[in-house]
């Protein structure tokens, strides 16, 4: 009898996408769905990119260097240098989205059974990466009562074992929107140095911080060889579909090992790299405008959301996500009910149940991740729908 692998059986479905069939069915019934479940920005990509595609006349569209085009890597170095983050050309590997950067890094540094500590809630795909690579996620819980701040260093010390090989930090955080301070990261670097661990840093949303300045782990002292940075064009330039990301590390062994995996997948997308390189010339005004738009959306959305009785939601400091605690027993049941059984004037909302962003059993059962990537008027409508839905939801707890 044909079998599915253990990895195939154990790989989790995405909490962001697994309810899509319910949303599709609702749409077929004529229900308009406001998608708060997925971080797909509606912000336009920079206009500067279109000429790069129109003027691309190289045929055939050939394989590129497995490490990525030199011209793109040079521009990435320059872009980071402009932000006072310095590294060399050979420290950069272009990947097929930030997701591939994460996979290459984990495959290059971890063996089956190794442990990696991640503050939870965390980007759900890390659970899938753990299954694929074979490492074990050791969660350390950030509390909604503390605004999802980094847990104390004493708590980190308690769960470090001889099997611990690294710590993942997502800054600004997906899914909580928390922005880690320089002080928090410097405290964490002491533990990294003490135990000689890798620090895997997901800084995909670093351009979108509100009310605080982003501090990159690349600027932490005394752990230069321990740091592995993940970056992506997807959210920075609103270009999720071009699938271009970067793996950056001053550790030459990490880059050399990752390049072997890069060779096996041949090369990153050729046309995606063309778009990415053109994006590097985007003016600061673009980022200023996008940041202001997200801030406006955040302020309106969260301020209205917390007016709903029983809802708790810390104000995000970066990215475009929030974790909200709802007065329900099961946010997954509530999310399905919104799509299957409820509509408000022919409209409903799709949310991502937060339990899929936790590794600890039983955590996040009454929480949802919300992405404020819609226009302000649509966000207002979505909040009204959630408010009215919670009034009549059979599984409401208070």
C-alpha positions as CSV (number, residue, x, y, z in Angstrom):
1,X,0.0,0.0,0.0
2,X,1.4,3.4,-0.9
3,X,2.3,5.5,2.1
4,X,2.7,9.2,2.9
5,X,6.0,10.1,4.7
6,X,6.0,10.9,8.4
7,X,7.1,14.4,7.5
8,X,4.1,14.7,5.1
9,X,1.8,13.5,7.9
10,X,3.2,15.8,10.5
11,X,3.5,18.9,8.5
12,X,0.8,21.3,9.7
13,X,-1.6,23.1,7.5
14,X,-1.2,26.9,7.4
15,X,-3.5,28.6,10.0
16,X,-3.4,31.5,7.5
17,X,-4.7,29.6,4.5
18,X,-6.4,26.4,5.8
19,X,-9.8,28.1,6.0
20,X,-9.7,29.2,2.4
21,X,-12.2,26.6,1.2
22,X,-14.8,28.0,3.6
23,X,-14.1,31.5,2.3
24,X,-14.3,30.3,-1.3
25,X,-17.6,28.7,-0.6
26,X,-19.0,31.8,1.1
27,X,-17.9,33.9,-1.9
28,X,-19.7,31.5,-4.2
29,X,-22.9,32.1,-2.1
30,X,-22.5,35.8,-2.8
31,X,-21.0,36.8,0.5
32,X,-18.3,39.5,0.4
33,X,-15.3,38.5,2.5
34,X,-12.9,40.9,4.2
35,X,-9.6,39.1,4.4
36,X,-7.8,39.9,7.6
37,X,-6.2,36.5,7.7
38,X,-3.2,37.0,5.3
39,X,-0.5,39.6,5.1
40,X,-1.0,40.4,1.4
41,X,-0.7,44.2,1.2
42,X,-3.0,46.1,-1.2
43,X,-0.3,48.9,-1.4
44,X,0.9,49.3,-4.9
45,X,4.4,48.2,-5.8
46,X,6.9,51.0,-6.6
47,X,6.2,52.4,-10.1
48,X,9.9,52.3,-10.8
49,X,9.8,48.5,-11.3
50,X,7.7,48.5,-14.5
51,X,10.3,49.9,-16.8
52,X,12.7,47.2,-15.7
53,X,10.3,44.6,-17.1
54,X,9.3,46.5,-20.2
55,X,13.0,47.0,-21.1
56,X,14.1,43.5,-20.3
57,X,15.0,42.0,-23.7
58,X,17.5,39.3,-22.9
59,X,16.5,36.0,-24.5
60,X,16.4,33.2,-23.6
61,X,15.7,33.9,-20.0
62,X,18.5,31.9,-18.6
63,X,19.6,30.5,-15.3
64,X,21.3,33.0,-13.1
65,X,24.1,32.5,-10.6
66,X,22.9,30.2,-7.8
67,X,24.0,32.8,-5.3
68,X,21.9,35.5,-7.2
69,X,22.9,38.2,-9.5
70,X,26.0,40.2,-8.4
71,X,24.4,43.5,-9.4
72,X,21.4,42.7,-7.1
73,X,23.6,41.7,-4.2
74,X,25.7,44.9,-4.6
75,X,22.5,47.0,-4.4
76,X,21.4,45.1,-1.3
77,X,24.7,45.8,0.4
78,X,24.3,49.5,-0.5
79,X,20.7,49.6,0.7
80,X,21.6,48.2,4.1
81,X,24.7,50.4,4.4
82,X,22.4,53.4,3.9
83,X,20.6,52.2,7.0
84,X,24.0,51.8,8.8
85,X,24.0,48.0,8.6
86,X,27.2,47.0,6.9
87,X,28.4,43.7,5.5
88,X,30.2,42.4,2.4
89,X,29.0,41.1,-1.0
90,X,30.1,37.6,-0.2
91,X,27.8,37.7,2.9
92,X,24.6,37.8,0.8
93,X,22.8,34.9,-0.8
94,X,19.6,35.6,-2.9
95,X,16.8,33.2,-2.2
96,X,13.4,32.4,-3.6
97,X,11.6,34.5,-1.0
98,X,12.4,34.9,2.6
99,X,11.0,31.4,3.2
100,X,13.8,29.7,1.3
101,X,16.4,31.8,3.2
102,X,15.0,30.3,6.4
103,X,15.1,26.8,5.1
104,X,18.6,27.1,3.8
105,X,19.8,28.5,7.1
106,X,18.2,25.8,9.2
107,X,19.4,23.0,6.9
108,X,22.9,24.4,7.1
109,X,23.1,24.7,10.8
110,X,20.8,22.1,12.4
111,X,20.7,18.3,12.7
112,X,17.7,16.2,13.5
113,X,16.8,16.5,17.1
114,X,18.5,19.9,17.7
115,X,16.5,22.4,19.5
116,X,15.7,26.0,18.6
117,X,14.0,28.5,21.0
118,X,11.3,30.8,19.5
119,X,9.2,33.3,21.4
120,X,5.6,32.4,20.8
121,X,3.3,33.3,19.1
122,X,5.5,33.2,16.1
123,X,5.2,33.1,12.3
124,X,3.4,29.8,11.7
125,X,5.6,28.5,8.9
126,X,8.5,28.0,11.4
127,X,6.6,24.9,12.6
128,X,6.6,23.6,9.1
129,X,10.3,24.3,8.7
130,X,11.0,22.3,11.9
131,X,9.1,19.3,10.5
132,X,11.0,19.5,7.2
133,X,14.5,19.9,8.7
134,X,13.9,17.7,11.7
135,X,14.7,20.2,14.5
136,X,12.5,20.8,17.6
137,X,11.0,24.1,18.4
138,X,11.2,25.0,22.1
139,X,8.6,27.8,22.7
140,X,9.0,30.5,25.2
141,X,5.7,32.3,25.7
142,X,5.3,36.0,25.3
143,X,2.2,37.2,27.1
144,X,-0.6,39.3,25.7
145,X,-0.8,41.0,29.1
146,X,2.7,42.3,28.6
147,X,2.1,43.4,25.0
148,X,4.1,40.4,23.8
149,X,7.4,41.8,25.1
150,X,10.4,39.5,25.0
151,X,10.4,37.1,28.0
152,X,13.1,37.6,30.6
153,X,16.6,36.3,30.1
154,X,16.1,34.1,33.2
155,X,13.2,32.3,31.4
156,X,15.5,31.7,28.4
157,X,18.2,30.3,30.6
158,X,15.8,27.8,32.1
159,X,15.0,26.1,28.8
160,X,18.5,26.1,27.3
161,X,19.9,22.5,27.1
162,X,22.9,20.8,25.4
163,X,20.6,20.3,22.4
164,X,19.9,24.0,22.0
165,X,21.5,25.3,18.9
166,X,19.8,28.7,18.3
167,X,17.2,31.3,19.0
168,X,14.8,32.8,16.5
169,X,13.8,36.5,16.8
170,X,11.2,38.1,14.5
171,X,11.5,41.9,14.6
172,X,9.1,43.5,14.1
173,X,7.1,40.5,15.1
174,X,4.7,38.5,12.9
175,X,2.1,37.8,14.3
176,X,2.1,40.2,17.3
177,X,3.4,43.4,15.8
178,X,5.8,43.8,18.7
179,X,9.0,45.8,18.1
180,X,12.0,44.5,20.1
181,X,14.2,47.3,21.6
182,X,17.9,47.6,21.3
183,X,18.2,46.9,25.0
184,X,16.2,43.6,24.7
185,X,18.3,42.4,21.8
186,X,21.5,43.3,23.6
187,X,20.4,41.3,26.6
188,X,19.6,38.4,24.2
189,X,23.1,38.7,22.6
190,X,24.7,37.9,26.0
191,X,22.9,34.6,26.1
192,X,23.8,33.9,22.5
193,X,27.5,34.6,23.3
194,X,27.5,32.7,26.5
195,X,26.0,29.5,25.0
196,X,27.5,29.9,21.5
197,X,24.2,29.8,19.8
198,X,23.0,30.9,16.4
199,X,20.7,33.9,16.4
200,X,18.3,33.6,13.5
201,X,16.8,37.0,12.8
202,X,13.7,37.6,10.7
203,X,13.6,41.3,10.0
204,X,11.3,41.2,7.0
205,X,9.2,44.1,8.3
206,X,12.0,46.4,9.5
207,X,10.9,49.3,7.2
208,X,7.5,49.4,8.9
209,X,8.0,50.5,12.5
210,X,5.7,52.9,14.4
211,X,6.7,55.0,17.4
212,X,10.1,53.3,17.7
213,X,13.3,52.7,15.8
214,X,14.3,49.4,14.4
215,X,17.6,48.0,15.7
216,X,19.1,45.2,13.5
217,X,20.8,42.2,15.0
218,X,23.5,42.7,12.4
219,X,24.7,45.6,14.6
220,X,25.0,43.5,17.8
221,X,28.6,43.4,19.1
222,X,30.6,40.2,19.8
223,X,28.3,37.8,18.1
224,X,29.0,38.7,14.4
225,X,29.6,35.0,13.5
226,X,26.5,33.8,15.3
227,X,23.9,36.0,13.4
228,X,21.9,34.8,10.4
229,X,19.6,37.4,8.9
230,X,16.4,36.7,6.9
231,X,15.1,39.5,4.6
232,X,12.6,39.7,1.8
233,X,11.3,42.0,-0.9
234,X,7.8,40.8,-0.4
235,X,6.6,43.2,2.3
236,X,9.3,45.9,1.9
237,X,8.2,46.7,-1.6
238,X,4.7,45.1,-1.7
239,X,6.1,42.5,-4.1
240,X,5.0,39.1,-2.5
241,X,4.7,37.4,-5.9
242,X,8.2,38.0,-7.2
243,X,9.6,35.6,-4.6
244,X,12.9,37.2,-3.9
245,X,14.5,37.2,-0.4
246,X,18.0,37.2,1.1
247,X,20.0,35.1,3.5
248,X,22.7,37.3,5.1
249,X,25.5,36.2,7.4
250,X,29.1,37.1,8.1
251,X,29.7,33.5,8.9
252,X,31.3,32.2,5.7
253,X,30.6,28.5,6.6
254,X,26.9,29.2,6.8
255,X,26.9,31.0,3.4
256,X,29.0,28.2,1.8
257,X,26.7,25.5,3.1
258,X,23.6,27.4,2.1
259,X,25.0,27.8,-1.4
260,X,25.1,24.0,-1.8
261,X,21.4,23.9,-1.3
262,X,21.0,26.9,-3.6
263,X,22.8,25.0,-6.3
264,X,20.4,22.1,-5.9
265,X,17.5,24.4,-6.7
266,X,19.6,25.9,-9.5
267,X,18.8,29.6,-9.1
268,X,16.4,32.2,-7.7
269,X,13.8,33.6,-10.2
270,X,15.5,35.5,-13.0
271,X,12.7,38.0,-13.6
272,X,12.1,38.4,-9.9
273,X,15.7,39.5,-9.5
274,X,15.2,42.1,-12.2
275,X,12.3,43.6,-10.4
276,X,14.1,43.4,-7.1
277,X,17.1,45.2,-8.4
278,X,14.9,48.0,-9.9
279,X,13.2,48.2,-6.5
280,X,16.4,49.2,-4.8
281,X,16.1,52.6,-6.5
282,X,12.8,53.3,-4.8
283,X,12.8,56.8,-3.1
284,X,12.4,57.2,0.6
285,X,9.1,59.0,-0.1
286,X,7.6,55.7,-1.0
287,X,8.4,54.1,2.4
288,X,7.3,57.2,4.2
289,X,4.0,57.1,2.5
290,X,3.4,53.4,3.0
291,X,4.5,53.6,6.7
292,X,2.0,56.5,7.2
293,X,-0.7,54.5,5.5
294,X,-0.1,51.5,7.7
295,X,0.0,53.7,10.9
296,X,-3.4,55.2,10.0
297,X,-4.9,51.8,9.4
298,X,-3.4,50.5,12.6
299,X,-4.7,53.4,14.7
300,X,-8.2,53.2,13.3
301,X,-8.5,49.4,13.3
302,X,-7.1,48.8,16.8
303,X,-8.9,51.7,18.4
304,X,-12.2,50.4,17.1
305,X,-11.4,46.8,17.7
306,X,-10.8,47.2,21.5
307,X,-14.1,49.0,21.8
308,X,-15.8,45.6,21.3
309,X,-16.7,44.2,24.7
310,X,-14.4,41.4,25.8
311,X,-11.8,42.0,23.1
312,X,-8.1,42.6,24.2
313,X,-5.5,43.7,21.6
314,X,-2.2,45.4,22.4
315,X,-1.2,48.2,20.0
316,X,1.3,46.9,17.5
317,X,4.5,48.7,17.1
318,X,5.5,47.4,13.7
319,X,4.6,45.2,10.7
320,X,0.9,45.1,10.0
321,X,-0.4,42.4,12.2
322,X,-2.1,42.2,15.6
323,X,-3.1,39.4,18.0
324,X,-6.5,39.9,19.5
325,X,-8.0,37.9,22.4
326,X,-11.7,37.3,21.8
327,X,-14.5,36.3,24.2
328,X,-14.9,32.9,22.5
329,X,-14.0,29.3,23.5
330,X,-12.5,28.5,20.2
331,X,-11.3,31.1,17.7
332,X,-11.1,28.4,15.0
333,X,-14.7,27.5,15.5
334,X,-15.6,31.2,15.4
335,X,-13.5,31.7,12.2
336,X,-15.4,28.8,10.5
337,X,-18.7,30.1,11.8
338,X,-18.0,33.5,10.3
339,X,-17.6,32.0,6.9
340,X,-20.2,29.2,7.0
341,X,-23.1,30.5,9.0
342,X,-22.9,34.2,9.4
343,X,-23.1,37.4,7.4
344,X,-23.9,41.0,8.1
345,X,-25.7,42.6,5.3
346,X,-24.2,40.1,2.9
347,X,-20.6,40.5,4.2
348,X,-18.3,38.6,6.6
349,X,-14.7,38.4,7.7
350,X,-11.9,35.9,7.5
351,X,-9.4,35.7,10.4
352,X,-6.5,33.4,11.2
353,X,-7.0,31.3,14.4
354,X,-3.9,32.1,16.6
355,X,-3.5,28.6,18.0
356,X,-1.5,27.8,14.9
357,X,1.1,30.5,15.8
358,X,1.8,28.7,19.1
359,X,3.8,25.5,19.8
360,X,2.5,25.1,23.4
361,X,-0.6,23.0,23.5
362,X,-3.7,24.9,24.4
363,X,-2.3,28.4,23.8
364,X,-4.0,30.9,21.6
365,X,-7.3,29.1,21.5
366,X,-9.3,32.3,22.1
367,X,-7.0,34.5,20.0
368,X,-6.8,35.5,16.3
369,X,-4.2,37.1,14.1
370,X,-5.5,40.0,12.2
371,X,-3.7,41.7,9.3
372,X,-4.6,45.4,8.8
373,X,-3.8,45.3,5.1
374,X,-7.1,46.7,3.8
375,X,-8.2,50.3,3.2
376,X,-9.4,52.2,6.3
377,X,-13.1,52.0,5.2
378,X,-12.9,48.3,4.7
379,X,-11.2,47.8,8.1
380,X,-14.0,49.8,9.7
381,X,-16.6,47.6,8.1
382,X,-14.7,44.5,9.2
383,X,-14.7,45.6,12.8
384,X,-18.5,46.3,12.6
385,X,-19.0,42.8,11.3
386,X,-16.9,41.3,14.1
387,X,-18.7,43.3,16.7
388,X,-22.1,42.3,15.5
389,X,-21.0,38.7,15.0
390,X,-19.8,38.4,18.6
391,X,-23.2,39.6,19.8
392,X,-24.9,36.5,18.4
393,X,-22.1,33.9,18.3
394,X,-23.3,30.7,20.1
395,X,-19.8,30.1,21.5
396,X,-19.3,33.4,23.1
397,X,-17.9,33.1,26.7
398,X,-18.8,36.4,28.3
